[in-house]
Amino acid sequence: MSARHQIQAALPKLQKLSPSGYYIAFHIRFAAPLMQFQTYSPRWSDRYARHAYALRDPVIAWGFSTTGACRWSELPVPDPFGILKDAADHGLTYGLTVSCGVITSRTIANFAHDTREFTDAEITTISDTIRRLHDQLKPPESLTKAQQEALRCIAEGDRYAAAAAKLGISESAFKARLISARERLDARTTAEALQRAKDYRLL
């Protein structure tokens, strides 16, 4: 099963475990995640963004400082700006943060419940799921020179025939390079492969 299908299968299950929503940032690199998903209410999401809470959020600070899982009520990180109280006032009364991966490619996921703490069994299930998806979504460290050249031609607006002529190969060989690049980047389309290559800093 591809990483994309793994995500599509896992997200509904994670939503069921976190009725007040979740926010998952996979492989945070260069201060931005390569992929993110969230189901918090628009009211809370807008407030969080408007007040720039991400810069002061204790659950984010904890996620970057260590790996593992921690209920928000047990966070060993101060919350001088009262972000967790504000979250509770918006229905995110109980929460869980899961963090995994090396610091240069960290995944941080937050889950919220409105009526009770997450159980130990739920924490295990959520943690295992996030770690599995983190591993599945690990981007490639590099592309081959042929794959890079093919994607750059597309980025520059070349059509297949022109790109093939530029590279001195047949059009079918050029298409084969694009297929190879899509497979390596787990992308459905060439446009998606190109965007991922840029996001992954591979071009």
Protein Blocks (a to p, Z undefined) as FASTA:
>chain_A
ZZklmmmmmmmmmmmmmmnopcddehieehiafbdcdfbdfklmmmmmmnommmmgmklm
mmmmpgcdddfklocbdcfkommmmmmmnopabccdddedjfklcccdddddfkbccdfk
lmmmmmmmmmmmmmmmoccfbdcfklmmmmmmmmnopafklmmmmnopafklmmmmmmmm
mmmnopabfklmmmmmmmnopZZ
